[in-house]
Amino acid sequence: MLALVENTLSTLVDILWGPSLLISLIGTGIWFTLITKFWPVRYFGKAMRQCLNMDKDTSLSKAPGIVTPYQAASIAIAGAIGTGNIGGVASAIALGGPGVLFWMWVTAIVGMATKLVEITLAVYYRDKKVNGDTWGGPTFYMEKGIGKKTKLWIPLAWTFGLGIMIQYFISLENFTVSEALTEAFGINQIYTSLFYGFMCAIVVIGGFKKVAGFAAKMLPLMSILYVAAGLFIIAINVHKLPDVFALIIAKAFTPCAAIGGFAGASLLLAIRTGISRSLFSNEAGWGASPMAHASAKTNHPVEQGLWGIFEVFVDTMVICTITALVILVTGEWSSGEAGATLTMRSFRSGMGPMGFYFVAFVAFLFSWTTSTSWSSYFQTLLEHAFRSKPKVAAKIDRLMRMCYVLPGILSTIFIVNIGIKTEIVWLVSDIATSLPTYVNLFAILFLTKKFLAILKDYEGKRVLWGKEIFYKYDKEI
């Protein structure tokens, strides 16, 4: 029965993640990179500097928004840096071979432009609640941008919301971190799932601002710890890097034969897996993180959009790459393991027993911030869907926060008791990821002209008026 389920899901993933989505995802990134004359590349240094210093801008005190740019970005980055960076990268390599890392890089490089666009549009089309709080996201620019010309935005918005909400019910974070803790300490996975759920609940119950503050504090700590440990393992195996990079490039363009516990992979599987895992990790094109950025205090949508360039680079080009290189230089990639277990064993191979427990600890931190950050996305979608009935929306919001961790705990119990393989869980995630990505890519392509006008407005401000802010949120560009 489970074999039938896996085959059915795999077939569906093959359809949804076929050439149409792969071309759309990569093609959209290339399109925006080209029509902006390589804007993310030309402004890469500026984006890094501005993101690191943005909260020092005193003019932001009077800017619309409810959290600082850094806090908004922390939610988005924390929402992205999670299971995709530890379990997702490992599962990708276990499924598609070393070549998937190359396609993750390609997706990330063009994805910087995609994320710049979707964050910029989310801030431009954001709205205010009755209490004055700002909020927004893809469903808002679908309604306010596409909705001006066609009713097509309605099925697009519902499809987007469906795909995002599936993530709520499968809760990969709960399953992945409980699996890692069980692997490390030998505790029953049901108990570790309950513990993880409790830790998430104490943050989520406080609402959006508490989630933002929590993410802002945790993000630097967990990222620095993980990067430092990964670089240590890579450094002591630096002599293997030439062969590893040669293997990555070679297997990015040729099938990967079976070796050890690795079953082998076709070229198409490597490409598809690399692109899908890159999307799951950095979320460029998925449309999730713009919902966090829409609440940021900012003087211009593009200023917040700069965080998109920063996010994709840090998430994929730094953290995912470190995970992949550790797995490859230690030789564990062909062991037959997958998910968080593969990453943990790779770190143990490089650091000794301490590495095994270290990854379990970091996996907990990564997943903890991801789960709590994603609560704000689910909240945005539910409140937007019931915005015409604010009292109902408020009740749903309270209920969602009170019961937020239950689906993750229940799904983990279900998976463990039935004995479902990790690969099946990721297949469901791939299906859920593809749905909002299709409609979000369509939406931002539809609004290309609007984005270019906003970008021109930003550049004009810098060139003609120096530091003077002339962009107004009630102004139609």
C-alpha positions as CSV (number, residue, x, y, z in Angstrom):
1,M,0.0,0.0,0.0
2,L,2.8,2.4,0.9
3,A,4.6,1.6,-2.3
4,L,1.5,2.4,-4.2
5,V,1.1,5.8,-2.4
6,E,4.8,6.6,-3.0
7,N,4.5,5.7,-6.7
8,T,1.3,7.8,-7.1
9,L,2.9,10.8,-5.3
10,S,6.1,10.4,-7.3
11,T,4.1,10.4,-10.6
12,L,2.2,13.6,-9.5
13,V,5.5,15.3,-8.6
14,D,6.9,14.3,-11.9
15,I,3.9,16.1,-13.6
16,L,3.9,19.2,-11.4
17,W,7.7,19.4,-11.3
18,G,8.1,18.7,-15.0
19,P,9.6,20.9,-17.6
20,S,6.8,23.5,-17.3
21,L,7.6,24.5,-13.7
22,L,11.4,24.1,-14.1
23,I,11.4,26.4,-17.1
24,S,9.0,28.8,-15.4
25,L,11.0,29.1,-12.3
26,I,14.4,29.4,-14.0
27,G,13.0,31.4,-16.8
28,T,11.3,34.0,-14.6
29,G,14.5,34.6,-12.7
30,I,16.4,35.0,-16.0
31,W,13.7,37.3,-17.3
32,F,13.8,39.7,-14.4
33,T,17.6,39.5,-14.3
34,L,17.8,40.5,-18.0
35,I,15.1,43.2,-18.1
36,T,16.6,44.9,-15.0
37,K,20.1,44.7,-16.6
38,F,21.4,42.3,-14.0
39,W,20.2,44.6,-11.2
40,P,20.8,42.0,-8.4
41,V,24.3,41.6,-9.6
42,R,25.1,45.3,-10.1
43,Y,23.6,46.2,-6.7
44,F,24.7,43.1,-4.8
45,G,27.3,44.9,-2.7
46,K,24.9,47.7,-2.0
47,A,22.2,45.2,-1.0
48,M,24.6,43.6,1.5
49,R,25.6,46.9,3.0
50,Q,22.1,48.3,3.2
51,C,20.7,45.2,4.7
52,L,23.4,45.2,7.4
53,N,22.8,48.9,8.2
54,M,19.1,49.4,7.4
55,D,17.9,49.5,11.0
56,K,20.2,52.4,11.7
57,D,18.2,54.6,9.3
58,T,16.5,57.2,11.6
59,S,14.0,58.1,8.9
60,L,12.3,54.7,9.4
61,S,10.8,55.8,12.7
62,K,8.0,57.5,10.8
63,A,7.8,55.0,7.9
64,P,4.7,52.8,7.6
65,G,5.0,49.3,9.0
66,I,4.9,47.5,12.3
67,V,8.3,45.8,12.6
68,T,11.8,46.9,11.6
69,P,13.3,45.8,8.2
70,Y,15.6,43.4,10.0
71,Q,12.8,41.9,12.1
72,A,10.7,41.3,9.0
73,A,13.7,39.8,7.1
74,S,14.5,37.7,10.2
75,I,11.0,36.1,10.0
76,A,11.5,35.5,6.3
77,I,15.1,34.2,6.6
78,A,14.2,32.1,9.7
79,G,11.2,30.8,7.8
80,A,13.5,29.7,5.0
81,I,16.6,28.5,7.0
82,G,15.2,25.3,8.4
83,T,14.5,21.8,7.3
84,G,15.5,22.7,3.7
85,N,19.0,23.5,4.8
86,I,19.6,20.4,6.8
87,G,17.2,17.7,5.8
88,G,16.2,19.1,2.4
89,V,19.7,19.4,1.0
90,A,20.7,15.9,2.3
91,S,17.5,14.3,0.9
92,A,18.3,16.1,-2.5
93,I,21.8,14.6,-2.7
94,A,20.6,11.2,-1.5
95,L,18.0,11.3,-4.3
96,G,19.7,13.1,-7.2
97,G,23.4,12.8,-6.4
98,P,26.1,15.5,-6.1
99,G,25.0,17.3,-9.3
100,V,21.9,18.7,-7.5
101,L,24.1,21.3,-5.8
102,F,25.0,22.9,-9.1
103,W,21.3,23.3,-10.0
104,M,20.6,24.7,-6.5
105,W,23.2,27.4,-7.2
106,V,21.7,28.2,-10.6
107,T,18.3,28.5,-9.1
108,A,19.6,30.7,-6.3
109,I,21.5,33.1,-8.7
110,V,18.5,33.9,-10.8
111,G,16.2,33.6,-7.8
112,M,17.7,36.7,-6.3
113,A,15.9,38.7,-9.0
114,T,12.7,36.8,-8.5
115,K,12.7,37.5,-4.7
116,L,13.5,41.1,-5.2
117,V,10.4,41.4,-7.4
118,E,7.9,39.6,-5.2
119,I,9.0,41.4,-2.0
120,T,8.9,44.8,-3.8
121,L,5.4,44.1,-5.1
122,A,4.2,42.8,-1.7
123,V,5.3,46.1,0.0
124,Y,3.8,48.2,-2.8
125,Y,0.4,46.5,-2.7
126,R,0.2,46.0,1.0
127,D,-2.8,47.2,3.0
128,K,-3.6,48.4,6.5
129,K,-5.8,46.7,9.0
130,V,-8.4,48.5,11.1
131,N,-5.8,49.0,13.9
132,G,-3.3,50.5,11.4
133,D,-0.9,47.4,11.2
134,T,0.4,46.8,7.7
135,W,0.1,43.4,6.0
136,G,0.3,42.0,2.5
137,G,1.7,39.2,0.3
138,P,1.1,37.5,-3.0
139,T,-2.7,37.3,-2.5
140,F,-2.7,41.1,-2.1
141,Y,-0.8,41.8,-5.3
142,M,-3.0,39.3,-7.0
143,E,-6.1,41.1,-5.8
144,K,-5.0,44.7,-6.1
145,G,-2.7,44.2,-9.2
146,I,-4.3,41.5,-11.3
147,G,-7.8,42.1,-9.9
148,K,-7.9,45.5,-11.6
149,K,-8.0,43.9,-15.0
150,T,-9.5,40.4,-14.5
151,K,-11.3,38.2,-11.9
152,L,-8.6,35.6,-12.6
153,W,-7.0,36.6,-9.3
154,I,-9.6,34.8,-7.3
155,P,-8.7,31.2,-8.3
156,L,-5.0,32.2,-8.3
157,A,-5.2,33.4,-4.7
158,W,-7.1,30.3,-3.5
159,T,-4.7,28.0,-5.2
160,F,-1.8,29.9,-3.7
161,G,-3.4,29.7,-0.2
162,L,-4.1,25.9,-0.6
163,G,-0.5,25.1,-1.4
164,I,0.8,27.1,1.6
165,M,-1.8,25.7,4.0
166,I,-0.8,22.1,3.1
167,Q,2.5,22.9,4.7
168,Y,0.7,23.7,7.9
169,F,-0.9,20.2,8.0
170,I,2.2,18.1,7.1
171,S,4.6,20.3,9.2
172,L,7.9,19.0,7.9
173,E,9.7,20.9,10.6
174,N,8.1,18.9,13.4
175,F,8.8,15.6,11.7
176,T,12.4,16.5,10.8
177,V,13.5,17.9,14.1
178,S,11.8,15.1,16.1
179,E,13.5,12.6,13.8
180,A,16.9,14.3,14.5
181,L,16.4,14.4,18.2
182,T,15.3,10.7,18.2
183,E,18.4,9.7,16.1
184,A,20.7,11.6,18.5
185,F,19.3,10.7,21.9
186,G,17.3,7.5,21.3
187,I,14.1,9.1,22.6
188,N,10.8,8.0,21.2
189,Q,9.9,10.3,18.3
190,I,6.4,10.9,19.6
191,Y,7.9,12.4,22.8
192,T,10.4,14.6,20.9
193,S,7.5,15.7,18.6
194,L,5.5,16.7,21.7
195,F,8.4,18.6,23.2
196,Y,9.0,20.4,19.9
197,G,5.4,21.4,19.6
198,F,5.4,22.8,23.1
199,M,8.5,24.9,22.4
200,C,6.8,26.3,19.2
201,A,3.6,27.0,21.1
202,I,5.2,29.3,23.7
203,V,6.4,31.6,20.9
204,V,3.4,31.5,18.5
205,I,0.8,32.2,21.1
206,G,2.3,35.7,21.6
207,G,1.4,36.8,18.0
208,F,3.3,38.4,15.1
209,K,5.4,40.8,17.0
210,K,6.7,38.2,19.4
211,V,7.5,35.9,16.5
212,A,9.4,38.8,14.9
213,G,11.4,39.5,18.0
214,F,12.2,35.8,18.6
215,A,13.4,35.4,15.0
216,A,15.6,38.5,15.1
217,K,17.4,37.2,18.2
218,M,17.8,33.5,17.2
219,L,18.8,34.0,13.5
220,P,22.4,35.2,14.1
221,L,23.1,32.7,16.8
222,M,22.0,29.6,14.9
223,S,23.5,30.7,11.6
224,I,26.9,31.5,13.0
225,L,27.1,28.2,14.9
226,Y,26.2,26.1,11.9
227,V,28.4,27.9,9.4
228,A,31.4,27.8,11.8
229,A,31.1,24.1,12.4
230,G,30.6,23.3,8.7
231,L,33.6,25.4,7.6
232,F,35.7,23.6,10.2
233,I,34.9,20.2,8.6
234,I,35.4,21.5,5.1
235,A,38.8,23.0,6.2
236,I,40.1,19.8,7.6
237,N,39.1,18.1,4.3
238,V,40.2,20.9,2.0
239,H,42.3,18.5,0.0
240,K,39.2,16.8,-1.2
241,L,37.5,19.9,-2.5
242,P,38.9,19.8,-6.0
243,D,37.5,16.3,-6.5
244,V,34.2,17.3,-4.9
245,F,33.7,20.3,-7.2
246,A,34.7,18.2,-10.2
247,L,32.1,15.6,-9.1
248,I,29.4,18.3,-8.7
249,I,30.0,19.8,-12.1
250,A,30.2,16.4,-13.8
251,K,27.1,15.0,-12.3
252,A,25.1,18.2,-13.0
253,F,25.2,17.3,-16.7
254,T,25.4,13.5,-16.7
255,P,23.5,10.7,-14.9
256,C,25.0,9.5,-11.6
257,A,25.6,5.8,-11.4
258,A,24.8,3.7,-8.4
259,I,27.5,3.6,-5.7
260,G,27.5,2.2,-2.2
261,G,24.0,2.8,-0.8
262,F,23.2,5.4,-3.5
263,A,20.8,3.9,-6.0
264,G,21.8,6.2,-8.9
265,A,20.0,9.1,-10.5
266,S,19.1,10.3,-14.0
267,L,20.1,13.8,-15.2
268,L,16.5,15.0,-15.2
269,L,16.1,13.8,-11.6
270,A,19.2,15.7,-10.5
271,I,18.0,18.9,-12.2
272,R,14.5,18.7,-10.8
273,T,15.6,17.8,-7.3
274,G,18.2,20.6,-7.2
275,I,15.7,23.2,-8.4
276,S,12.9,22.0,-6.1
277,R,15.1,21.9,-3.0
278,S,16.6,25.3,-3.7
279,L,13.0,26.7,-4.0
280,F,12.0,25.0,-0.7
281,S,15.1,26.4,1.0
282,N,15.3,30.0,-0.2
283,E,11.6,30.4,-1.2
284,A,12.4,32.6,-4.3
285,G,9.3,32.4,-6.4
286,W,7.3,30.5,-3.8
287,G,5.8,33.7,-2.5
288,A,5.9,32.8,1.3
289,S,8.5,35.3,2.6
290,P,6.9,38.5,1.0
291,M,4.1,38.1,3.6
292,A,6.6,38.9,6.3
293,H,8.3,41.7,4.4
294,A,5.0,43.5,3.8
295,S,4.9,44.4,7.5
296,A,8.3,46.1,7.6
297,K,8.9,49.8,8.2
298,T,10.4,51.0,5.0
299,N,10.6,54.2,2.9
300,H,10.4,52.4,-0.4
301,P,9.4,49.0,-1.6
302,V,12.7,48.3,-3.3
303,E,14.6,49.0,-0.1
304,Q,12.8,46.1,1.5
305,G,13.2,44.1,-1.7
306,L,17.0,44.3,-1.3
307,W,16.6,41.9,1.6
308,G,15.4,39.3,-1.0
309,I,18.9,39.4,-2.6
310,F,20.5,39.0,0.8
311,E,18.2,36.2,1.9
312,V,18.7,34.0,-1.2
313,F,22.5,34.4,-1.1
314,V,22.8,33.6,2.6
315,D,20.3,30.7,2.5
316,T,21.5,28.8,-0.5
317,M,24.9,30.1,-1.6
318,V,26.2,29.9,2.0
319,I,24.2,27.6,4.3
320,C,22.9,25.0,1.9
321,T,26.3,24.9,0.2
322,I,28.1,24.2,3.5
323,T,25.6,21.4,4.2
324,A,26.2,19.9,0.8
325,L,30.0,20.2,0.9
326,V,30.2,18.6,4.4
327,I,28.1,15.6,3.1
328,L,30.3,15.3,0.0
329,V,33.8,15.7,1.5
330,T,33.0,13.2,4.3
331,G,31.8,10.7,1.6
332,E,28.6,10.0,3.5
333,W,26.4,11.0,0.4
334,S,26.6,7.4,-0.9
335,S,25.8,5.7,2.4
336,G,22.1,5.2,1.6
337,E,20.9,7.6,4.4
338,A,18.7,10.6,3.7
339,G,17.3,13.6,5.4
340,A,18.5,15.0,8.7
341,T,20.1,11.6,9.6
342,L,22.5,11.9,6.6
343,T,23.5,15.4,7.7
344,M,24.0,14.3,11.3
345,R,26.2,11.4,10.3
346,S,28.2,13.6,8.0
347,F,29.0,16.0,10.8
348,R,29.8,13.1,13.1
349,S,32.2,11.8,10.4
350,G,33.9,15.3,10.4
351,M,33.7,16.2,14.0
352,G,33.4,13.0,15.9
353,P,30.4,12.1,18.2
354,M,30.0,15.8,19.1
355,G,29.1,16.6,15.5
356,F,26.2,14.2,15.6
357,Y,24.6,15.9,18.6
358,F,25.5,19.4,17.3
359,V,23.4,18.9,14.2
360,A,20.5,17.7,16.3
361,F,20.8,20.9,18.4
362,V,21.1,23.2,15.3
363,A,18.3,21.3,13.5
364,F,16.1,22.1,16.5
365,L,17.0,25.8,16.4
366,F,16.5,26.0,12.6
367,S,13.2,24.2,12.7
368,W,12.0,26.1,15.8
369,T,12.4,29.4,14.1
370,T,11.0,28.1,10.8
371,S,7.8,26.8,12.4
372,T,7.2,29.9,14.5
373,S,7.9,32.2,11.5
374,W,5.6,30.4,9.2
375,S,2.7,30.9,11.7
376,S,2.7,34.5,10.5
377,Y,2.2,33.4,6.9
378,F,-0.8,31.1,7.8
379,Q,-2.2,34.0,9.8
380,T,-1.9,36.4,6.9
381,L,-3.7,34.0,4.5
382,L,-6.5,33.3,6.9
383,E,-7.1,36.9,7.8
384,H,-7.1,38.0,4.2
385,A,-9.6,35.3,3.2
386,F,-12.0,36.5,6.0
387,R,-11.1,40.2,5.8
388,S,-14.8,41.1,5.1
389,K,-15.6,39.6,8.5
390,P,-13.0,41.0,10.9
391,K,-14.6,39.3,14.0
392,V,-14.6,35.9,12.4
393,A,-11.0,36.6,11.2
394,A,-10.0,37.5,14.8
395,K,-11.5,34.3,16.2
396,I,-9.8,32.2,13.5
397,D,-6.5,33.8,14.3
398,R,-6.8,33.0,18.0
399,L,-7.8,29.5,17.3
400,M,-5.0,29.0,14.8
401,R,-2.4,30.2,17.3
402,M,-3.8,28.1,20.1
403,C,-4.0,24.9,18.0
404,Y,-1.0,25.8,15.8
405,V,1.2,22.8,16.8
406,L,-1.4,20.1,16.7
407,P,-1.2,19.2,13.0
408,G,2.5,18.8,13.2
409,I,2.3,16.5,16.2
410,L,-0.6,14.5,14.7
411,S,1.1,14.1,11.3
412,T,4.4,12.9,13.0
413,I,2.5,10.4,15.1
414,F,0.7,9.2,11.9
415,I,4.0,8.9,9.9
416,V,5.9,7.1,12.7
417,N,3.1,4.6,13.5
418,I,2.5,3.7,9.9
419,G,6.2,3.6,9.1
420,I,6.1,6.1,6.2
421,K,9.4,6.8,4.6
422,T,11.0,10.2,4.7
423,E,10.9,10.4,0.9
424,I,7.1,10.2,0.9
425,V,6.9,13.2,3.3
426,W,9.1,15.2,1.0
427,L,7.1,14.2,-2.1
428,V,4.0,15.7,-0.4
429,S,6.0,18.8,0.3
430,D,7.1,19.1,-3.3
431,I,3.4,18.9,-4.4
432,A,2.4,21.6,-1.9
433,T,5.4,23.8,-2.9
434,S,4.6,23.6,-6.7
435,L,1.0,24.9,-6.4
436,P,1.7,28.4,-5.0
437,T,4.9,28.7,-7.1
438,Y,3.0,28.3,-10.4
439,V,0.5,31.0,-9.5
440,N,3.0,33.4,-7.9
441,L,5.3,33.3,-10.9
442,F,2.3,34.0,-13.1
443,A,1.3,36.9,-10.9
444,I,4.7,38.6,-10.8
445,L,5.2,38.2,-14.6
446,F,1.7,39.7,-15.1
447,L,2.9,42.7,-13.0
448,T,6.3,43.1,-14.7
449,K,5.4,46.6,-16.0
450,K,4.4,47.8,-12.5
451,F,7.6,46.4,-10.9
452,L,9.8,48.2,-13.5
453,A,7.9,51.4,-12.7
454,I,8.6,51.0,-9.0
455,L,12.3,50.2,-9.7
456,K,12.6,53.2,-11.9
457,D,11.0,55.4,-9.2
458,Y,13.6,54.1,-6.7
459,E,16.5,54.7,-9.0
460,G,15.2,58.2,-9.9
461,K,15.1,59.1,-6.2
462,R,18.7,58.1,-5.7
463,V,19.9,59.8,-8.8
464,L,17.9,63.0,-8.9
465,W,17.0,63.8,-5.3
466,G,19.9,62.2,-3.3
467,K,18.5,61.1,0.0
468,E,15.1,62.8,-0.3
469,I,12.2,60.4,-0.2
470,F,9.6,61.3,-2.8
471,Y,7.8,57.9,-3.1
472,K,4.4,58.0,-1.5
473,Y,2.3,54.9,-0.7
474,D,-0.9,56.5,-2.0
475,K,0.8,57.5,-5.2
476,E,0.0,55.4,-8.3
477,I,3.3,54.8,-10.1
